Structure formats: C-alpha cells, structure tokens
Amino acid sequence: MQGVETILNVLGSVALLLWGVRMVRTGLTRAFGATLRRAIAACSRNRFTAFAGGLAVTGLLQSSTATALLLSSFAGRGLIPLSIALAVMLGADVGTTIAAQVLSFDLAWVSPLLIGAGVIAFLSSEQDRSRHLGRVAIGLGLMLLSLKLLGHATEPLRASPSFMAALQGLQNEYVIAVILATLATWFVHSSLSVVLLVMSFAGGGIVEPKLALALVIGANVGGALAPYMAQAGAEVEARRVPLANLITRGLMAIAVLPFLEPVLQVLTILDPSATRLAVNFHTAFNLAVAIVFLPLTDVVAALCVRLLPAKPRLDDPGKPRHLDPNVLDSPAEALGCALRETLNLGDRVADMLRKTMDVFERNDPKAVKAIEAADDAVDRLYEAIKLYLIQTSRNELGEEDGKRYVEILTFTTNLEHVGDIVDKNLMELAAKKIRNRYAFSPEGTAELRAFHARVLENLQLALNVFTTRDITLARRLVAEKTAMREAESRAADSHFARLREGRAESIETSSIHMDVIRDFKRINGHLTSVAYPILEAAGELADTRLKEAQPLMRAPVGS
C-alpha cells in the first residue's frame, strides 16, 4: 500500500502542476488575449522583431503550444507569412523556458502568498480582468506548491528497488528516453510541466544527469509535436507553422543527442547543481535552435511548403470561416468569432429567401433543389456555431458575455428555423405549384412580391440590429411586426375578393397563396425576436399588450 500511496502522491502533484500551468495560461489569455495577439501582429515586421515578440508573449503565457496554435490560425488566414511565423515560434520556444528558470529556485515560501492574494482578488472583485489576474496568481502559487509536494512525493522512490531498476534500464538508452518524454509531453500538452518533473527527479537523485538531459530533449520535441497533432484537421497553411517548429526542434535533437557527455561537462562548469542542470539545458537547447534556424527561416518555410503543398480549394458554403478554435480560452474574442459567423449564416439564409420568389414566378424545379441543398449547408453551419458556443460557455463568462452568448445562440437558432421554413414549407408549396402547373393571378403575384420584399428588408434590418444592438433600429424592427400583420390582413381581403369574383387562378392557388403569406409572416416573427432582449434591457418594452381588465359589476344583494 505504501507503493500505491507514493504513486498517487506523485500523480496528484503532477496533476496539480498541470492545473497551475493551465490557470496561468487561461488567466493571462482572458485578461490580455486581444492585447497579446495585437502585440504579435505588431512585432511581425521582420524576423528579429518577430523573435522578440514571440519571446515576450510566451514568456507571459508560458505555453509555446498556445502560441503555436495562435500563429497557425494567423497563417491559415493569410495574416502572417510562414517564415515570420517561424521566427515568432523560435522566440516562443525560448520564452517558455523563463518560467522553468524562475521555478528552479526554492520559492516555496511564496506559494501561500500567491494563492491567498489570488483568492482575495478573485472573490472580492467584480471586474473580469481583476478576477483573471487573481486566477494567474493562484496558478503560480499552485505550481510552486506542486513542486514542493512533488519533491516530498518522490523521496520514497529512491528507496524503491523496482523503480530504480526500471530507471537503470534507461541509463544508456537515451533514444528510448527521448521517445518516452516526447510521448509524455504530447499527452499532457505542456513541455514546462515535463521539464519541471525531470528537474524534480534530477534534484532528488532519481535520474542521473545525462538521462535528465535526454528527457529534456524529449520534452522539447513533444512540445512541438502537440500543436502539430492538434492541427491535424486544419487547413494546410495552418499546419505548416507547427510543422516548421517540429522540424527545427527535431533536427536539433538529432544533432545534440550524440554529444550529451560534452554538453553535460560544459553545463556542470556553469552550475553543478543537479536541479539546475536540466533547466539550464532546456534554455540552452532552445537558444541553440533559435541561433541556428533564425537565419534559415525562409529555407525551413520553403521546405514546409514542399512537404505540405496547398490543395485545390473547394468552396463549401456549410464550412465555417470565422470560428477560430484558438481563442476559445478568451470568451470575448470567441463570441466575436461566433458573431461574425452568425452574420455569414444570415447571408446564406438571405440568399435562400431571395431566390424563393423566383422559384414561385418561374416554376423552376432545379431552383427548388438548389435551395434544398443550400438549407443543408445552413444546417451544418448552424451546428458548427452551436458547438463553438457550447465550447465557449465552458469557460467562466461574465455577465455581459453571458447575455451576448444567449443572444447569439438564440438568433442563430431563429435563422436556422427561417432556413427550414424556406426549405420544408415554401419549397414544398413551390413544388406543388409546379406539379399542378398552377399560376398566380397578376394581382396575387404582385402582393406576394411586395410581401417577400418586405421580409427581405426586415432580414437585413434584423442582422443590423443583431450586430449593433441599436435601440432605434430595434424599435423599428418590432414596429414592422405590427405592419406585417396589417399587410397580411389586407392581402387576405384582396385574395378573398378575387375568390368572390370567381377568378380561376385565385381559386386554384388559394391554399398555396395563403400558406405562402403565412410562412412569410412566420419568418418575419423569427427575425423580429432579435430585438426584444435589446429593448427589454433598455426598458423599452411594456409588460403586456392586454388592456387592464374592468372590474365585474356585482348584483345588488337580495335581487
């Protein structure tokens, strides 16, 4: 049972370390995510400023994986050249060693101060940025605490014959050690955590120095492998950035591995401490990668283009364009991405609705099929937005972000319902009209065309209300609901008048004509709903449309 308890203590300490790293990264991303992204964009003028920008940003985030995914997103959208993105990554790889250097010193006494200050900031402040900075402080405190716990948890391992025998089997198998550390780092997605674990083992005498260096090499290769695997399903342009980073680290690992002994001798002269050896090598390895490959970024970029050539692009209207998975840790930015994609969805639905009247007037069966295919694309786009919003909501949303999340989800759902009405209802009516070779009367066609044009205008107005949240536009959209109800009444009266006149076209198409007007009105109702939360928040809505009930007159007693 003592062995089981030791293993559980080690696993718990490692899990606490991973959680602390995540809290620091997510806290900084949510507090300064947009600022950090702008900083990377501003530093991307040449490879040297790009290197400095990557070093600074990742020195704060302490996650080269997060920086790699961010750069992949930029490169995938053509916002940054591949060679410049690689220069940023070289700086990011050096920047991620800063925390390892700081945490290699005995700072356990700072841990309770950071955790206490972080908890106070998180619980006492209503401002999102203060709460996120509190999260960062808690994360740093947990990292320091986990290293202390890890040191205590690994002490019994030195007295375990079976564990030490297993490590002895790796003492001269440095290639296997690199592979194991690579897989471990890929699994936990944090080279910092693995390097700190190796540092703890080396400081406790559990692993000998050369093996520690081999494990650090594996941690660096695994740190480059994780973002490449994470981008496996992305566009080719987005995958080239993590591939370039993986190539540079992999080549340096192959070059350094045969020379561990002389490298160890040089590092021992600088600092003989077993704890510091692993961390200093981690920094030296990444500095060497930067020195060697910073002048060769164009060469590596060209190699990546040859290894991952661009594929012919097929325009898929159901594929999202703006849902960046790399900003999910920053709810405000993720909601901005969802908003832009919702506008794209609105444009798709507007195109479907725009073509609807042409189908009724031209009796074109091919157009019916085209609109049905467009609705399939709308459904896929809606599912992508909904899933993205659900992923965003897993983070802690502030009050304003929470309201915007509900507004976006509600409006996308209503747009999807509009697409379904066009596809399932209006196109079914159009197919019936085509099958039976019916024709609307000229007056009926004019009424439907006017009704259709008004709904299209309201769709554009609804998209503007959704984007701007303007109260004046919202009031105008709600007023249109009443106007549409009156227009429906006038259209019905005109249609019934034609029926009384015995017009053959009106008699044949009576049910289709009225159903089309009813569906246009339903579409308008879905669009109008976007204005109500805005008006309600501004206090512009009445509690009820009902008149106040009149009190009942009581009959006289004894009557």
Rosetta blueprint (number, residue, H / E / L):
1 M L
2 Q H
3 G H
4 V H
5 E H
6 T H
7 I H
8 L H
9 N H
10 V H
11 L H
12 G H
13 S H
14 V H
15 A H
16 L H
17 L H
18 L H
19 W H
20 G H
21 V H
22 R H
23 M H
24 V H
25 R H
26 T H
27 G H
28 L H
29 T H
30 R H
31 A H
32 F H
33 G H
34 A H
35 T H
36 L H
37 R H
38 R H
39 A H
40 I H
41 A H
42 A H
43 C L
44 S L
45 R L
46 N L
47 R H
48 F H
49 T H
50 A H
51 F H
52 A H
53 G H
54 G H
55 L H
56 A H
57 V H
58 T H
59 G H
60 L H
61 L H
62 Q L
63 S L
64 S H
65 T H
66 A H
67 T H
68 A H
69 L H
70 L H
71 L H
72 S H
73 S H
74 F H
75 A H
76 G H
77 R L
78 G L
79 L L
80 I L
81 P L
82 L H
83 S H
84 I H
85 A H
86 L H
87 A H
88 V H
89 M H
90 L H
91 G H
92 A H
93 D H
94 V H
95 G H
96 T L
97 T H
98 I H
99 A H
100 A H
101 Q H
102 V H
103 L H
104 S L
105 F L
106 D L
107 L L
108 A H
109 W H
110 V H
111 S H
112 P H
113 L H
114 L H
115 I H
116 G H
117 A H
118 G H
119 V H
120 I H
121 A H
122 F H
123 L H
124 S H
125 S L
126 E L
127 Q L
128 D H
129 R H
130 S H
131 R H
132 H H
133 L H
134 G H
135 R H
136 V H
137 A H
138 I H
139 G H
140 L H
141 G H
142 L H
143 M H
144 L H
145 L H
146 S H
147 L H
148 K H
149 L H
150 L H
151 G H
152 H H
153 A H
154 T H
155 E H
156 P H
157 L H
158 R H
159 A H
160 S L
161 P H
162 S H
163 F H
164 M H
165 A H
166 A H
167 L H
168 Q H
169 G L
170 L L
171 Q L
172 N L
173 E L
174 Y H
175 V H
176 I H
177 A H
178 V H
179 I H
180 L H
181 A H
182 T H
183 L H
184 A H
185 T H
186 W H
187 F H
188 V H
189 H L
190 S L
191 S H
192 L H
193 S H
194 V H
195 V H
196 L H
197 L H
198 V H
199 M H
200 S H
201 F H
202 A H
203 G H
204 G L
205 G L
206 I L
207 V L
208 E L
209 P H
210 K H
211 L H
212 A H
213 L H
214 A H
215 L H
216 V H
217 I H
218 G H
219 A H
220 N H
221 V H
222 G H
223 G H
224 A H
225 L H
226 A H
227 P H
228 Y H
229 M H
230 A H
231 Q L
232 A L
233 G L
234 A L
235 E L
236 V H
237 E H
238 A H
239 R H
240 R H
241 V H
242 P H
243 L H
244 A H
245 N H
246 L H
247 I H
248 T H
249 R H
250 G H
251 L H
252 M H
253 A H
254 I H
255 A H
256 V H
257 L H
258 P H
259 F H
260 L H
261 E H
262 P H
263 V H
264 L H
265 Q H
266 V H
267 L H
268 T H
269 I H
270 L H
271 D L
272 P L
273 S L
274 A H
275 T H
276 R H
277 L H
278 A H
279 V H
280 N H
281 F H
282 H H
283 T H
284 A H
285 F H
286 N H
287 L H
288 A H
289 V H
290 A H
291 I H
292 V H
293 F H
294 L H
295 P H
296 L H
297 T H
298 D H
299 V H
300 V H
301 A H
302 A H
303 L H
304 C H
305 V H
306 R H
307 L H
308 L L
309 P L
310 A L
311 K L
312 P L
313 R L
314 L L
315 D L
316 D L
317 P L
318 G L
319 K L
320 P L
321 R L
322 H L
323 L L
324 D L
325 P H
326 N H
327 V H
328 L L
329 D L
330 S L
331 P H
332 A H
333 E H
334 A H
335 L H
336 G H
337 C H
338 A H
339 L H
340 R H
341 E H
342 T H
343 L H
344 N H
345 L H
346 G H
347 D H
348 R H
349 V H
350 A H
351 D H
352 M H
353 L H
354 R H
355 K H
356 T H
357 M H
358 D H
359 V H
360 F H
361 E H
362 R H
363 N L
364 D L
365 P H
366 K H
367 A H
368 V H
369 K H
370 A H
371 I H
372 E H
373 A H
374 A H
375 D H
376 D H
377 A H
378 V H
379 D H
380 R H
381 L H
382 Y H
383 E H
384 A H
385 I H
386 K H
387 L H
388 Y H
389 L H
390 I H
391 Q H
392 T H
393 S H
394 R L
395 N L
396 E L
397 L L
398 G L
399 E H
400 E H
401 D H
402 G H
403 K H
404 R H
405 Y H
406 V H
407 E H
408 I H
409 L H
410 T H
411 F H
412 T H
413 T H
414 N H
415 L H
416 E H
417 H H
418 V H
419 G H
420 D H
421 I H
422 V H
423 D H
424 K H
425 N H
426 L H
427 M H
428 E H
429 L H
430 A H
431 A H
432 K H
433 K H
434 I H
435 R H
436 N L
437 R L
438 Y L
439 A L
440 F L
441 S L
442 P H
443 E H
444 G H
445 T H
446 A H
447 E H
448 L H
449 R H
450 A H
451 F H
452 H H
453 A H
454 R H
455 V H
456 L H
457 E H
458 N H
459 L H
460 Q H
461 L H
462 A H
463 L H
464 N H
465 V H
466 F H
467 T H
468 T H
469 R L
470 D L
471 I H
472 T H
473 L H
474 A H
475 R H
476 R H
477 L H
478 V H
479 A H
480 E H
481 K H
482 T H
483 A H
484 M H
485 R H
486 E H
487 A H
488 E H
489 S H
490 R H
491 A H
492 A H
493 D H
494 S H
495 H H
496 F H
497 A H
498 R H
499 L H
500 R H
501 E L
502 G L
503 R L
504 A H
505 E H
506 S H
507 I H
508 E H
509 T L
510 S H
511 S H
512 I H
513 H H
514 M H
515 D H
516 V H
517 I H
518 R H
519 D H
520 F H
521 K H
522 R H
523 I H
524 N H
525 G H
526 H H
527 L H
528 T H
529 S L
530 V L
531 A H
532 Y H
533 P H
534 I H
535 L H
536 E H
537 A H
538 A L
539 G L
540 E L
541 L L
542 A L
543 D L
544 T L
545 R L
546 L L
547 K L
548 E L
549 A L
550 Q L
551 P L
552 L L
553 M L
554 R L
555 A L
556 P L
557 V L
558 G L
559 S L
